[in-house]
Amino acid sequence: MRLPALFALTALVSGCQLLPPKPPASGAVQGPGYSSETVRYRCDGGAIIDVAYLEFGHGDSFAALHHDGRTALLKARTSASGVRYIALDEQHSLRWFTKGDEGFLSFLAADHTAKERVLLANCKAEKAAR
């Protein structure tokens, strides 16, 4: 990843958190060769998660989210439907799957015998107040 892109992604990550809730960063941002958007999701059990998405003109797409006291950077991967983001750090192997305005967060340990475990289910994007 290019250094300026890494700085842009780091800046987006700083606004991600689970609790306490705060207004998400101002919607969409566009720059030369990239666009970004922060989306707030409300999940089962009342959990709130903000996800910052960053897309580059050459097709790479990333998401940054904060869960369980750690910020994870995830890269978009091919999926049958929707988009699956997989953590760049295998030791913090989160998966964020979205389809439309819904998503779920799961964990898959870096062990070939591990089973994927759902951490946050039925996450629905909140509509921005206008």
N, C-alpha and C positions, 0 to 999 in steps of 0.2 A: 504494500500500500504506500502511495506517495506520502511524504511528510506533511504537506499542507492538508491533505485529506484526513490524516490521522489527527491533526490539531482540530479540524472541524468536527470530527466525530467525538473527540474528547470533550469539546465544548458542549455538544449536545447531551452527552452522558451526564454531565454535571447537574442537569435538571431532572434526572430520573430518580424516582424514589417510590417506595411502597406506602409508607406511613410516616408522618401524618400527611393527609392529603393537602395539596396546594394547587392553585390554578396551573395548568400545564403551560409550557413555554408557548410563545405566540405562534400558533399554527404552522404554516408552511414557510420555508425559506428557500430561495434559489440563488445560486451563484454560478460562476463560470464552470460549467462541466458537472454540476451536481445540483440536487434538490434534496430538501429534508423536510420532515414533518414529525411533530410529536403528537402522539395519540394517548389519551387516558382511557384505561379499561377498568371496569368494575367486574370483579369475579365472584363466584360463589363464596359465601361466608363474609362478604363485604370487603374483601381485599381489593386494594386499588394499586394498579401498576401503570406507570407512564413508560411508553416505549418511544424512543427516538429512532426514526427510520432515515437512512441516508442512501440515496441512489446516485450513481455516477452515470454519465452519458454513455460510457463504454459497456454498460450492462451489469457491473458489479453492484450489489445491493447489500446493505448491512442494517442491523438493528442493535440498539444498545438499551439494556434494561437493568434495573437494580432489584435484586432479590436476596433475601436472607443476609443482608449486610454487605453484599458484594455486587459490584457492577460487572456485567458480562457483555462482551462484544460478540455478536453473532453474525454469521454470513448466510445469505440466502442460498438455498440449495433447491434443486429440482424436486417437484412434488407432483403427484397425480392431479391434485386440485388444491388451490390455495397456495400458500407459500410457507415453507419450513425453513426456519433460521436455526443454525447449529453453532454453538459456542466455539470460538477460536481456541480456547483453552480446554483441552481434553480433561483436565483434572476438575474443572468446573463445568461439566458437560451438560449445559442446559439446552433445551430445545423449545423454541417458540413457534407454534403453528398458527397461522391465520387463514381465514377464509371469509371474505367479505368484511363485515364489522365485528367478527367474533374470533376468539383465539383461546388457546390453552398453553400452559407452561409445564414442561416435563423435564425430568432428569434421567440421564442414561449414563451409568458409571462406565469408566474406561476399562471394561472387563467383558470379554466376549461372551460370558455366561449371564451378564446382567440383563434385567428386564427394565423397560422404560417405566418410570413412576410419575404419575401426574401430580404436580405440585399446586397448580391453580387451574380450576376448571370453569367452563362457561363464562369466559371473560367477554364482556360486550363493550364496544367502544362507546364512550359517552359523546353525545353531540355537543359541540361548542356552543356556548351561549352567544347570542348575537345582540 
